[in-house]
Amino acid sequence: MIAVVDYGMGNLRSVAKALQHVGGDVHIVQTASELAGAEKVVLPGVGAFGEAMARLRSQRLVDPLARAASNGSPFLGICLGLQLLFDVSYEGAEHTGLGVLAGKVVRFVFDPKVIGQDLSVPHMGWNTVHWSRPCPLLHGLDSGCHAYFAHSYYVVPLDAEVTCTATEYGYWFTSSIWRDNVFAMQFHPEKSQAVGLRMLENFVRL
């Protein structure tokens, strides 16, 4: 059973449908007891980091999610779900995250004189995803494939070795990570057509 965590932030229905489309046995969960019975966990999300952590705390999911990410079972974070795995975010103020991965979440800041162009924030739309190292979720795909992004903040891992793919938007940033059983991506696989569905299928087959 794949538990898709519902904490009232965004895109869980489309994520659940995409996972079902590629063969996943999906259950939407809201409590720690529901989460405890899962074989795999997916933490999606769209919106503000601080509000997301407040909702996870109110549902008493902070510690259960941290345990789920460390118990060896496959765990997937999507978009905001990637950012929440890190120690701290500076979105609006300083907010403590789940602390599964060491690092921070920061906003895109561009100096047009340095990058030679005037880029908008948020980073919105299709962009290329380049492999930093092999990863089980990338099986059957090629480096440089396209995925769909919608974000103003990005993760900066303390350990660069957790970076799985990188994407360029003004400068290079980590667009997905992998450490042991934990996978997470800044882009939206459920909106990335065949590429995203293949990644989700690879997750389902783990």
ROKEGU-38412 format. One record per residue: x, y, z of N, C-alpha, C, O in turn. Coordinates in steps of 0.02 Angstrom, whole numbers, padded with zeros to 5 digits. Atoms other than C-alpha are relative to their C-alpha. Layout:
<atoms>
ATOM     n.x     n.y     n.z    ca.x    ca.y    ca.z     c.x     c.y     c.z     o.x     o.y     o.z
ATOM       X       Y       Z       X       Y       Z       X       Y       Z       X       Y       Z
...
</atoms>
This chain:
<atoms>
ATOM     n.x     n.y     n.z    ca.x    ca.y    ca.z     c.x     c.y     c.z     o.x     o.y     o.z
ATOM   00042  -00060   00000   00000   00000   00000   00043   00063   00000   00091   00068   00039
ATOM  -00034  -00064   00003   00061   00174  -00047  -00042   00052   00035  -00099   00065   00014
ATOM   00035  -00053  -00036   00010   00309   00076   00018   00067  -00029   00076   00087  -00029
ATOM  -00009  -00069   00023  -00013   00482  -00001  -00025   00045   00056  -00084   00042   00074
ATOM   00016  -00038  -00061  -00010   00606   00143  -00042   00062  -00017  -00022   00103  -00058
ATOM   00046  -00056   00009  -00155   00729   00149   00005   00046   00060  -00018   00029   00115
ATOM  -00003  -00050  -00053  -00116   00884   00253  -00029   00067  -00025  -00014   00120   00001
ATOM   00037  -00058   00024  -00223   01003   00151   00040   00049  -00043   00021   00107  -00049
ATOM  -00043  -00045   00039  -00085   01073   00040   00010  -00026  -00071   00061  -00056  -00086
ATOM  -00015   00005   00072  -00109   01054  -00145  -00023  -00061  -00038  -00082  -00078  -00039
ATOM   00012   00040   00060  -00096   00920  -00273  -00008  -00075   00013   00008  -00114  -00031
ATOM  -00002   00071  -00015  -00125   00753  -00186  -00046  -00041  -00045  -00030  -00099  -00060
ATOM   00047   00039   00041  -00274   00700  -00294   00032  -00018  -00067   00026  -00075  -00089
ATOM  -00032   00014   00064  -00177   00716  -00457   00059  -00047   00008   00072  -00089  -00035
ATOM  -00055   00047  -00014  -00027   00628  -00379  -00028  -00070   00011  -00001  -00118  -00016
ATOM   00031   00065  -00013  -00139   00487  -00316  -00023  -00033  -00065  -00012  -00092  -00076
ATOM   00025   00027   00063  -00220   00466  -00487   00057  -00023  -00045   00052  -00075  -00078
ATOM  -00057   00019   00041  -00051   00462  -00574   00031  -00064   00026   00050  -00108  -00014
ATOM  -00027   00061  -00029   00013   00329  -00453  -00045  -00060  -00015  -00021  -00114  -00029
ATOM   00047   00053   00017  -00144   00226  -00481   00006  -00019  -00073   00000  -00078  -00091
ATOM  -00006   00012   00073  -00122   00244  -00669   00059  -00046  -00016   00055  -00085  -00064
ATOM  -00059   00042   00013   00049   00159  -00658   00001  -00062   00045   00053  -00094   00051
ATOM   00007   00063  -00035  -00013   00018  -00547   00006   00003   00075   00010  -00050   00107
ATOM  -00007  -00005  -00072   00001   00085  -00370  -00065  -00012   00037  -00118   00008   00015
ATOM   00056   00009  -00046  -00115   00031  -00230   00001   00059   00049   00037   00057   00099
ATOM  -00007  -00065  -00033  -00146   00206  -00163  -00055   00011   00052  -00114  -00003   00039
ATOM   00047  -00020  -00052  -00227   00261  -00001   00020   00070   00023   00078   00083   00038
ATOM  -00012  -00068  -00025  -00243   00444   00051  -00007  -00002   00076  -00059  -00024   00102
ATOM  -00001   00007  -00072  -00198   00458   00236   00008   00069   00033   00038   00114   00004
ATOM  -00002  -00063  -00037  -00214   00596   00366   00026  -00009   00071   00038   00041   00105
ATOM  -00019   00011  -00070  -00160   00515   00530   00062  -00045   00004   00080  -00080  -00043
ATOM  -00059   00041  -00012  -00006   00432   00604  -00016  -00074  -00002   00024  -00114  -00027
ATOM   00018   00071   00000  -00098   00267   00627  -00009  -00025  -00071   00010  -00082  -00086
ATOM   00008   00020   00070  -00144   00263   00443   00068  -00005  -00034   00080  -00050  -00075
ATOM  -00067  -00001   00030   00035   00305   00396   00041  -00061   00020   00082  -00086  -00018
ATOM  -00041   00055  -00027   00105   00165   00504  -00008  -00065  -00040   00038  -00106  -00040
ATOM   00011   00062   00037   00030   00029   00394   00024   00002  -00072   00012  -00046  -00109
ATOM  -00018  -00008   00070   00104   00093   00231   00065  -00037  -00018   00111  -00040   00022
ATOM  -00061   00030   00026   00232  -00001   00126   00044   00053  -00033   00105   00047  -00033
ATOM  -00034  -00057   00030   00279   00161   00036  -00037   00063   00020  -00097   00061   00034
ATOM   00031  -00064  -00019   00247   00344   00077   00016   00053  -00053   00073   00057  -00077
ATOM  -00009  -00056   00046   00222   00493  -00039  -00024   00063   00036  -00080   00067   00060
ATOM   00015  -00064  -00031   00228   00670   00030  -00001   00053  -00055   00051   00079  -00074
ATOM   00005  -00052   00052   00162   00791  -00103  -00007   00069   00033  -00002   00075   00094
ATOM   00014  -00065  -00030   00128   00975  -00081   00011   00059  -00047   00056   00058  -00089
ATOM  -00006  -00064   00035   00102   01147  -00155  -00018   00054   00050  -00068   00048   00085
ATOM   00016  -00055  -00046   00109   01309  -00055   00059   00020   00042   00117   00007   00024
ATOM  -00051  -00029  -00042   00205   01390   00085   00027  -00050   00051  -00010  -00088   00082
ATOM  -00035   00046  -00045   00333   01295   00190  -00026   00006   00072  -00042  -00044   00103
ATOM   00021  -00010  -00069   00283   01372   00357  -00070  -00026   00014  -00082  -00057   00065
ATOM   00068   00024  -00009   00099   01336   00334  -00003  -00076  -00003  -00039  -00108   00035
ATOM  -00001   00073   00005   00137   01158   00281   00024  -00032   00064  -00006  -00081   00088
ATOM  -00025   00029  -00062   00240   01123   00437  -00051   00010   00056  -00058  -00034   00099
ATOM   00051  -00011  -00051   00103   01200   00545  -00056  -00052  -00006  -00080  -00077   00045
ATOM   00053   00050   00009  -00025   01083   00469   00024  -00070   00019  -00013  -00108   00048
ATOM  -00027   00065  -00020   00088   00932   00490   00004  -00006   00076  -00011  -00059   00103
ATOM  -00002   00002  -00074   00112   00978   00673  -00070  -00009   00028  -00080  -00047   00075
ATOM   00069   00005  -00026  -00076   01000   00698  -00029  -00070  -00009  -00071  -00091   00031
ATOM   00022   00069   00012  -00105   00826   00626   00046  -00052   00034   00037  -00112   00025
ATOM  -00047   00043  -00036   00037   00756   00733   00036  -00048  -00048   00043  -00108  -00034
ATOM  -00032   00040   00052   00127   00695   00577   00075   00013  -00006   00109  -00021  -00045
ATOM  -00070  -00018   00009   00299   00774   00599   00045  -00059   00018   00085  -00080  -00024
ATOM  -00042   00056  -00020   00381   00633   00697  -00015  -00064  -00040   00032  -00098  -00060
ATOM   00014   00060   00040   00289   00492   00605   00029   00004  -00071   00052  -00046  -00097
ATOM  -00029  -00007   00067   00346   00562   00437   00076  -00007   00003   00105  -00040  -00041
ATOM  -00073   00008  -00007   00526   00577   00497   00019  -00073   00011   00069  -00097  -00016
ATOM  -00014   00072  -00010   00518   00396   00557  -00011  -00039  -00065   00027  -00084  -00081
ATOM   00014   00035   00063   00440   00339   00393   00056   00009  -00050   00071  -00036  -00090
ATOM  -00054  -00012   00046   00583   00418   00298   00065  -00034   00021   00113  -00036  -00017
ATOM  -00061   00031  -00025   00711   00326   00405  -00007  -00075   00013   00040  -00107   00037
ATOM   00011   00071  -00017   00634   00152   00420   00018  -00048  -00056   00010  -00108  -00049
ATOM  -00021   00043   00054   00699   00088   00253  -00051  -00011  -00055  -00034  -00036  -00108
ATOM   00052   00007   00051   00533   00089   00159   00004   00058  -00050   00023   00113  -00031
ATOM  -00004  -00054   00050   00525   00189  -00004  -00042   00060   00019  -00101   00054   00038
ATOM   00032  -00063  -00018   00481   00371   00029   00012   00049  -00057   00069   00057  -00080
ATOM  -00005  -00047   00056   00445   00501  -00106  -00029   00067   00019  -00087   00072   00038
ATOM   00024  -00068  -00010   00432   00690  -00083  -00006   00034  -00068   00036   00026  -00111
ATOM   00013  -00034   00064   00359   00796  -00223  -00010   00074   00012  -00053   00094   00053
ATOM   00003  -00073  -00002   00384   00985  -00244   00009   00025   00072   00065   00020   00098
ATOM  -00007  -00022  -00070   00349   01059  -00071   00020  -00059   00045   00055  -00050   00095
ATOM  -00020   00060  -00037   00368   00880  -00008   00075  -00012   00000   00101  -00041   00048
ATOM  -00073   00002   00000   00551   00887  -00060   00027   00050   00051   00069   00033   00092
ATOM  -00027  -00053  -00044   00581   01051   00032  -00011  -00016   00074   00032  -00001   00115
ATOM   00016   00015  -00070   00497   00991   00192   00048  -00050   00031   00054  -00053   00092
ATOM  -00046   00049  -00026   00626   00852   00209   00063   00031   00030   00099  -00002   00068
ATOM  -00062  -00031  -00021   00764   00978   00245  -00006   00034   00068  -00060   00040   00096
ATOM  -00003  -00028  -00067   00819   01063   00405  -00040   00064   00008  -00076   00073   00057
ATOM   00026  -00067  -00010   00761   01240   00375  -00018   00032  -00067   00015   00019  -00118
ATOM   00018  -00040   00058   00673   01354   00251  -00002   00073   00020  -00019   00091   00076
ATOM   00001  -00072  -00011   00688   01542   00234  -00055   00033  -00042  -00047   00088  -00068
ATOM   00057  -00026   00037   00520   01566   00149  -00041   00046   00046  -00079   00022   00087
ATOM   00036  -00048  -00042   00452   01725   00228   00034   00012   00066   00044   00070   00086
ATOM  -00037  -00003  -00064   00540   01687   00392   00040  -00065   00004   00043  -00103  -00044
ATOM  -00037   00062  -00008   00646   01548   00462  -00046  -00053   00029  -00076  -00043   00082
ATOM   00045   00053  -00021   00549   01385   00477   00038  -00066   00004   00076  -00083  -00041
ATOM  -00031   00065  -00008   00608   01217   00543  -00037  -00053  -00040  -00099  -00056  -00037
ATOM   00030   00054   00039   00578   01069   00427   00003  -00067   00036   00012  -00069   00097
ATOM   00001   00067  -00029   00571   00881   00455   00070  -00023   00021   00076  -00067   00063
ATOM  -00068   00017  -00019   00760   00869   00466   00023  -00069  -00022   00070  -00096   00007
ATOM  -00022   00065   00028   00773   00708   00366   00066   00008  -00037   00109  -00037  -00034
ATOM  -00061  -00015   00037   00908   00787   00258   00029   00066   00024  -00008   00113   00039
ATOM  -00034  -00062  -00021   01036   00918   00307   00002   00049  -00057   00020   00032  -00113
ATOM  -00001  -00051   00051   01021   01080   00212  -00055   00051   00010  -00091   00050   00060
ATOM   00047  -00056  -00006   00913   01232   00180  -00040   00010  -00064  -00023  -00017  -00117
ATOM   00043  -00017   00056   00777   01298   00066   00003   00076  -00008  -00012   00113   00038
ATOM  -00010  -00072   00012   00809   01469  -00014  -00036   00021  -00064  -00054  -00020  -00106
ATOM   00036  -00029   00057   00727   01584  -00141   00047   00013  -00058   00106   00030  -00048
ATOM  -00037  -00022   00059   00786   01612  -00318   00013   00075   00005  -00034   00114   00017
ATOM  -00018  -00071   00003   00879   01778  -00325   00046   00009  -00060   00099  -00022  -00063
ATOM  -00038  -00009   00062   00943   01838  -00493   00025   00071  -00007  -00012   00119   00006
ATOM  -00029  -00064   00020   01058   01979  -00540   00006  -00002  -00076   00051  -00035  -00102
ATOM  -00003   00002   00074   01023   02011  -00726   00069   00017  -00028   00087  -00007  -00082
ATOM  -00067  -00019   00024   01197   02088  -00743   00047  -00060   00001   00094  -00065  -00038
ATOM  -00043   00058  -00008   01274   01924  -00687  -00022  -00056  -00047   00020  -00087  -00081
ATOM   00023   00057   00040   01164   01797  -00777  -00016   00020  -00072  -00028  -00024  -00114
ATOM   00009  -00022   00069   01138   01903  -00932  -00071  -00003  -00026  -00083   00003  -00086
ATOM   00071   00000   00020   00948   01890  -00933  -00042   00016   00061  -00019   00012   00118
ATOM   00046  -00018  -00053   00798   01942  -00831  -00051  -00057   00008  -00098  -00062  -00031
ATOM   00043   00058  -00010   00715   01785  -00763  -00053   00014   00053  -00039   00049   00103
ATOM   00054  -00011  -00047   00549   01784  -00673   00000  -00052   00055   00026  -00108   00047
ATOM   00013   00045  -00056   00509   01705  -00506  -00074   00004   00016  -00100   00059   00027
ATOM  -00026   00068  -00004   00425   01584  -00486   00027  -00028  -00066   00013  -00003  -00121
ATOM  -00021   00041   00056   00514   01463  -00601  -00059  -00043  -00019  -00079  -00088   00018
ATOM   00063   00031   00019   00363   01403  -00697   00004  -00028  -00070   00021   00007  -00117
ATOM   00004   00030   00066   00347   01280  -00841   00050  -00057  -00008   00076  -00084   00040
ATOM  -00043   00057   00016   00452   01148  -00928   00073   00020   00001   00092   00074  -00021
ATOM  -00072  -00011   00000   00638   01132  -00901   00034  -00068  -00003   00003  -00120   00011
ATOM  -00037   00063   00006   00773   01001  -00927   00026  -00023   00068   00042   00017   00112
ATOM  -00023   00032  -00061   00827   00880  -00792   00061  -00042  -00018   00057  -00089  -00059
ATOM  -00063   00033   00018   01009   00822  -00799   00024  -00043   00057   00024  -00023   00115
ATOM  -00022   00048  -00049   01076   00670  -00709   00065   00022   00033   00112   00043  -00001
ATOM  -00062  -00007  -00037   01206   00696  -00573   00030  -00068   00015   00091  -00075   00022
ATOM  -00021   00069  -00012   01215   00509  -00540  -00058  -00046  -00014  -00115  -00023  -00016
ATOM   00055   00046   00013   01114   00352  -00577  -00047  -00004   00060  -00027   00005   00118
ATOM   00051   00004  -00053   00953   00332  -00478  -00055  -00048  -00023  -00074  -00046  -00081
ATOM   00052   00048   00020   00820   00194  -00476  -00062   00033  -00032  -00093   00003  -00075
ATOM   00059  -00033   00028   00681   00320  -00515   00011   00024  -00072  -00037   00040  -00107
ATOM  -00016  -00024   00067   00771   00372  -00676   00007  -00057  -00051   00022  -00044  -00109
ATOM  -00009   00057   00046   00778   00197  -00750  -00045   00006  -00061  -00105   00018  -00056
ATOM   00037  -00004   00062   00726   00199  -00932  -00008   00069  -00028  -00040   00079  -00080
ATOM   00003  -00069   00023   00745   00387  -00951   00070   00025  -00018   00120  -00006   00000
ATOM  -00064  -00029   00021   00881   00496  -01026   00013   00066   00035  -00034   00105   00048
ATOM  -00019  -00065  -00027   00975   00640  -00948  -00017   00055  -00050  -00007   00047  -00110
ATOM   00022  -00055   00042   00910   00805  -01015  -00073  -00003  -00019  -00096   00037  -00060
ATOM   00071   00002   00014   00728   00751  -01019  -00035   00059   00033  -00005   00094   00074
ATOM   00036  -00059  -00023   00595   00881  -00981  -00050  -00018   00054  -00084  -00070   00051
ATOM   00050   00007  -00053   00490   00899  -00824  -00031   00068   00015  -00004   00120  -00005
ATOM   00037  -00062  -00013   00365   01027  -00762   00013   00026   00070   00007  -00011   00119
ATOM  -00017  -00032  -00063   00414   01149  -00625  -00049   00057   00016  -00078   00088  -00029
ATOM   00038  -00058  -00023   00318   01276  -00521   00023   00015   00072  -00005  -00011   00120
ATOM  -00028  -00013  -00067   00420   01348  -00375   00040   00064   00000   00068   00085  -00051
ATOM  -00041  -00060  -00011   00505   01503  -00306   00060  -00014   00044   00106   00026   00047
ATOM  -00053   00020  -00046   00617   01412  -00182   00030  -00066  -00022  -00003  -00106  -00056
ATOM  -00033   00062   00018   00742   01271  -00203   00044  -00023   00058   00061   00017   00102
ATOM  -00039   00028  -00056   00843   01156  -00090   00075   00006  -00014   00098   00002  -00071
ATOM  -00073   00000   00002   01028   01173  -00052   00024  -00053   00050   00031  -00037   00109
ATOM  -00022   00052  -00046   01086   01006   00022   00069   00014   00028   00113   00039  -00007
ATOM  -00066  -00006  -00030   01230   01011   00144   00048  -00050  -00031   00107  -00036  -00042
ATOM  -00039   00053   00032   01292   00848   00068  -00019  -00002  -00074  -00073  -00023  -00092
ATOM   00014  -00002   00072   01305   00871  -00121  -00012  -00069  -00029  -00041  -00075  -00083
ATOM   00007   00068   00026   01308   00682  -00141  -00072  -00023  -00003  -00088  -00071  -00038
ATOM   00070   00021   00003   01120   00671  -00110  -00034   00024  -00064  -00088   00000  -00082
ATOM   00030  -00025   00062   01087   00769  -00271  -00002  -00054  -00052   00049  -00086  -00067
ATOM   00011   00051   00052   01016   00654  -00403  -00003   00031  -00069   00025   00004  -00117
ATOM   00003  -00038   00062   00975   00779  -00540   00008   00074   00014  -00005   00097   00070
ATOM  -00007  -00073  -00005   01012   00962  -00572  -00033   00032  -00060  -00038   00002  -00114
ATOM   00035  -00038   00052   00921   01093  -00675   00027   00071   00001   00044   00098   00054
ATOM  -00026  -00069   00005   00977   01263  -00738  -00057   00049  -00009  -00097   00044  -00056
ATOM   00045  -00057   00008   00871   01417  -00709   00036   00060   00030   00030   00074   00089
ATOM  -00043  -00054  -00023   00986   01566  -00698   00066  -00027   00025   00120  -00001   00008
ATOM  -00058   00038  -00023   01106   01448  -00610  -00024  -00071   00013  -00085  -00084   00014
ATOM   00018   00070  -00012   01110   01261  -00573  -00026  -00008   00071   00003   00019   00119
ATOM   00026   00016  -00066   01004   01198  -00429  -00019  -00074   00002  -00029  -00106  -00050
ATOM   00020   00070  -00010   00961   01027  -00358  -00074  -00008  -00015  -00116   00023   00017
ATOM   00070   00011   00018   00802   00966  -00441  -00028  -00066   00024  -00089  -00077   00021
ATOM   00024   00060  -00035   00793   00795  -00359   00057  -00028   00043   00116  -00016   00030
ATOM  -00049   00030  -00045   00879   00698  -00220  -00015  -00074   00008  -00070  -00098  -00006
ATOM   00008   00070  -00017   00907   00518  -00171   00051  -00018   00054   00111  -00009   00045
ATOM  -00043   00027  -00052   00977   00448  -00009  -00034  -00061   00030  -00087  -00056   00061
ATOM   00027   00063  -00026   00948   00266   00038  -00071  -00012  -00026  -00080  -00020  -00087
ATOM   00070   00013   00020   00758   00241   00036  -00038   00064  -00017  -00097   00061  -00036
ATOM   00035  -00064   00009   00717   00427   00017   00015   00030  -00068   00073   00041  -00086
ATOM  -00003  -00033   00065   00682   00503  -00153  -00044   00062   00003  -00095   00062   00038
ATOM   00042  -00059   00001   00615   00677  -00186   00019   00043  -00060   00076   00043  -00082
ATOM  -00011  -00039   00061   00595   00795  -00333  -00035   00068   00006  -00090   00073   00034
ATOM   00030  -00066  -00001   00562   00981  -00353  -00054   00008  -00054  -00102   00044  -00044
ATOM   00049  -00004   00054   00468   00959  -00516  -00061  -00045   00016  -00060  -00082   00064
ATOM   00062   00037  -00010   00294   00883  -00532  -00003  -00059  -00048  -00017  -00049  -00107
ATOM   00004   00057   00046   00299   00706  -00603  -00071  -00011  -00026  -00080  -00033  -00083
ATOM   00069   00010   00022   00109   00701  -00610  -00021   00048  -00055  -00073   00038  -00087
ATOM   00013  -00047   00054   00116   00849  -00731   00051  -00005  -00056   00050   00034  -00103
ATOM  -00056   00005   00047   00268   00791  -00829  -00009  -00055  -00052   00040  -00079  -00080
ATOM   00019   00046   00054   00178   00672  -00947   00039  -00065   00005   00046  -00092   00060
ATOM  -00030   00066   00001   00271   00514  -00999   00062  -00005   00045   00073  -00057   00077
ATOM  -00059   00000  -00042   00432   00562  -00909  -00019  -00009   00074   00009  -00051   00109
ATOM   00020   00004  -00070   00346   00590  -00743  -00034  -00066   00017  -00023  -00093   00071
ATOM   00033   00063  -00012   00238   00435  -00759   00051  -00057   00006   00041  -00104   00045
ATOM  -00052   00052  -00005   00394   00330  -00788   00034   00003   00068   00049  -00049   00097
ATOM  -00030  -00007  -00067   00472   00399  -00629  -00046  -00028   00054  -00023  -00064   00099
ATOM   00047   00026  -00050   00315   00360  -00530  -00007  -00076  -00006  -00013  -00111   00044
ATOM   00003   00072   00010   00306   00186  -00607   00062  -00034   00031   00057  -00087   00062
ATOM  -00061   00027  -00030   00487   00156  -00555  -00006   00000   00076   00018  -00047   00109
ATOM   00010  -00002  -00072   00440   00209  -00378  -00047  -00055   00023  -00034  -00089   00073
ATOM   00049   00051  -00018   00290   00093  -00374   00033  -00070  -00001   00015  -00114   00039
ATOM  -00033   00066   00008   00403  -00053  -00428   00057  -00012   00049   00083  -00068   00051
ATOM  -00054   00010  -00048   00533  -00025  -00292  -00015  -00056   00050   00026  -00071   00093
</atoms>
